[in-house]
Amino acid sequence: MRADVENTASAVSRNLTGRIETDIKDAQALAQRLLREQNATSDHLRHLVEATFDNHRHFAAVALAPDLSISQIHTPEGISSADASLPFDVKRLDADLMDTRDRTSPSIVTGSQENHLTLVVPIVLDDKTLRQPWGALAIVIDKAELLKEAGMIVDDDAGRPSPVDLTNVNFSLRDKAKPGYLAFFGDDTVDDQSPLTKTLEIAGSRWDLSLAPKNGWATPPENQHHFRLFLAFGAVALIVPIVVATGLLSERNRNIAELKTRESSLLDLSQRFNLAMEASNIGIWEVSGDGLQLFLDRRARLLHGVNSPQDVQRLKGLLQHVATEDRAKAEAHFLKWARLYESCTETYRITSADGEVRHLRSAGARYENIDGSHRMTGIVWDVSADMLMAQTLRDAKANTEVKNAELELALDELSSRERELEELSGKLDLALASYGCGIWEYTPGQGTETWDARMCQLYGIPFTNGIITQERWLNLLLPEDRPIAINASRAYLSGQTKEALVVRVAQADGTIRYVRSVGQLHQGKDGSKKLIGLAFDVTKDTALTVELQKAKTEADAKNSELEIAKSRIEHNALHDPLTLLANRRKLDMELDALSRASGRRKFALLHLDLDRFKQINDTLGHAAGDAMLVHASKILTRNINEKDTVARIGGDEFVILVHDQASSKELAQLAARIISEFRQPLDFDGFSCRCGVSIGIAEANGTHVDARRILVNADLALYRAKGMGRNRFEFFTQNLHAEIIDHKRTADELLAAIENHEFSAWYQPQISAGTHKLTGVEALIRWRHPRRGLLAPDQFLKIADDLNVTATLDQLMLETVLKDKMRWAAMGVAVPRVSVNVSSRRLHDEHLIDMLRGLQIAPGEIAFELVESIFLDDSDSAVVANLDRIKELGIDVEIDDFGTGHTSIVSLLRLKPKRLKIDKQLVLPILHSPQERALVRSIIDIARSLGVETVAEGVETFEHASLLEDLGCDLLQGYAFARALPFDDFTLRAQEGWQRSVA
């Protein structure tokens, strides 16, 4: 019973607290809205209060009390006066407001109204520095309706059951701050029933909720009968399993007795089997499961050399005892059970810890258990003796077969050599005969030689017995060759037989025969020595040698000429034919050599480009240009050291490679000298030719230097020198490198920005000088960079021009302006005309007019601004034609930055623009400079005489505006009226009115 009452108390606390907290939040929201709209009409305030009554049926009245004095009382029926008949006491409501005057948070007052509560919500003005009271909002709450909304009383009108069942309990709610008061909710008699009390924290107040059963705490619960029936079923469910378990236990004991009998028989059989296996030293193994673990009995472990006492071994560990060559087949043997049902046998070797090798043979078979699982079991035994005997027999048989084969091979070899010797002897004799070679032998100490018939024939004497004395042999030679022959004989006898002897022999017909002799010292088995050699006719070979020597001499002479021609060709290939300087190829070779060189290297590269060289070529001809190039080469050559290199790598480009340890100061002095000498004019056919030079310098100092990279750096420095005014020099620095990288990054980001729509149009108004009304705006492009923020055009337009995307940006701006014009028209904002900048590339576009026709631009609402310094004087036919067609489409043409370029009056007459925009450089100083003021007046007068309107840019102050109005300027644009604004800000200012801004 107490648990039910506690649950009811929690539900009442939760629902009532939630309901009142919701009321407080809605009342605070109403108070803040009434405060924001305190100047609203009574009907509007009544509408706000009615919405509150619709959502809170238990609100009986809402009273507005500025300065805690009731000014209006709203009831669901309407607005009531203080003296009207109301279901609550108005004076007590005033008292409730005064009682809560020191509170800054909502509070609920109880006990002041008989059937109602008062919710007071203070209203405070917050000016960020001081909280000032405004008054309060007092809401009278009907108690009965509140209990219905909280779900504590059945709402018959709503037709839904109460979420909190209070039919069996009495309850009361009492304000702890007013102990002497009766309960403002419920029955006071509940305090006499030993109630369950719960404290509620609501809106800074503490209420005591008391609950007690209507029939007292001793009343039995309604479900007592069901509880007793549940206990009876539980007892039955507990006894039945005990009876069943007793029967199963008896059956278990009988089965155990039978199993013990079988176990005894099996043990006896196992002992007999173990005796037989022990006697034969046969081990048992078994494989089951995943095949990675084996069961080995004691004998199997000893056979495998496993020292572990455990029966179960991992297959990987067992294979470590198997010889490396046999591990694969051993592993396959133990795992065959997974694939085969038939038995398998394998022999493998085991290496013990002391290095002994044993041969084991294992045999096993696979079988299936009763449960369907498979395993493989087998036996293993030592077959080392059998393997050793078999190996011995195989070795003996192999040795016998090898001996027999060797003997047969020796006999075959001997027979073959005899045949080869006979064949070789016949071939040798044939070769000697065909070449006319004679054979001779000389035995030291005897003074005679033995010649064969061909030998006698070579020397032109008849063959007799072949015995020739040394004196006779020498007499057959020319007298000049006899000393050479004697020295050769002595050299042969001493073992020096490398050099052949060539002698001349006079023939009977008066000719000379050249005979070459070669010999070797031969020592017999008895130690005797003799010379054996050959002699053959080399007369033709000698003659050929003479001819070849002559040819060689002639070839050497021609080779010298070719070398000279080659050097000349190589020189021409590596040098410029006009200036005789090294060309780009030779420079690249020297740069590559520097890159490959080892050790620390220090050098510098000066990249030079002639300024105004094209004008000389175009005006005086290529002959003058060539003369200027030769003049430049002479200047560069005389200003460098001998070991430095000057190369012409392009039309008017030169590179100086400085090899020595020149400092930056010395390089700067060298560049300054060159620039100074180039200032001197060159006389060509009576014309004075002047040509400047821009120089980029890059230095290298290190062990691993890419010389070609240094040339690129010098080119970057040259680019910087040209960009800073030409006819000067610049050094390459890391800052310059960083700028180049930043330029490249910005270029990549700019292309991505076009795809990502990061460009937007900002607008600056153009005000009529006479009426101070908005007559037009200028659209200025801005880049909302994701990393660098908002970027002005001067930070990216030059890069865009290099990327050839300025025409694309023009197109994007024009499309954006047309969309914004449509949005302004829909919002009721009048913008008479928008001026859009147009680039030179855009005007050269042959498809520009077709594109503009497709945009349906109304005449006079768009103007194109042309920068005078770029193309006003451009006589290109495509540009002129496009400008004429643009004006035919009703698009005005304006000249931007007028007064800073070189526009002529003739150009203005030809172009006939709608407006001239006077550059701000001329407008800013007119307040203090009579010269600029006169110049601006002249421009305005010229434009008026041509029927062209004038727009002054850079109007910073209203003094500028007043003076320009006096000078006759038509339109004014500048910070005096507004800076360039994004679409939303511009629209807001336009709605406020530009005349008020000007005023």
Secondary structure, 3 states (H helix, E strand, C coil): CHHHHHHHHHHHHHHHHHHHHHHHHHHHHHHHHHHHCCCCCHHHHHHHHHHHHHHCCCEEEEEEEECCCCCEEEECCEEECCCCCCCCCHHHHHHHHHHCCCCCCCEEECCCCCCEEEEEEEEEEECCCCEEEEEEEEEEEEHHHHHHHCCCCCECCCCECCCCCCCCEEEEEEECCCCCCCCCEECHHHHHHCCEEEEEEECCEEEEEEEEECCCCCCCCCCHHHHHHHHHHHHHHHHHHHHHHHHHHHHHHHHHHHHHHHHHHHHHHHHHHHHHHHHHCCEEEEEECCCCEEEECHHHHHHHCCCCCCCEEEHHHHHCCECHHHHHHHHHHHHHHHCCCCCEEEEEEEECCCCCEEEEEEEEEEEECCCCCEEEEEEEEECHHHHHHHHHHHHHHHHHHHHHHHHHHHHHHHHHHHHHHHHHHHHHHHHHHHHCCEEEEECCCCCEEEECHHHHHHHCCCCCCCEEEHHHHHHCECHHHHHHHHHHHHHHHCCCCCCCEEEEEECCCCCEEEEEEEEEEEECCCCCEEEEEEEEECHHHHHHHHHHHHHHHHHHHHHHHHHHHHHHHHHHHHECCCCCCECHHHHHHHHHHHHHCCCCEEEEEEEEEEECHHHHHHHHCHHHHHHHHHHHHHHHHHCCCCCCEEEECCCCEEEEEECCCCCHHHHHHHHHHHHHHHCCCEEECCEEECCEEEEEEEEEEECCCCHHHHHHHHHHHHHHHHHCCCCCEEECCHHHHHHHHHHHHHHHHHHHHHHHCCEEEEEEEEEECCCCCEEEEEEEEEEEECCCEEECHHHCHHHHHHCCCHHHHHHHHHHHHHHHHHHHHHHCCCCCCEEEECCHHHHCCCCHHHHHHCCCCCCCCEEEEEEHHHHCCCCCHHHHHHHHHHHHCCCEEEEEEECCCCCCHHHHHHHCCCEEEECHHHHHHHHCCHHHHHHHHHHHHHHHHCCCEEEECCCCCHHHHHHHHHHCCCEECCCCCCCCECHHHHHHHHHHCHHHHHC
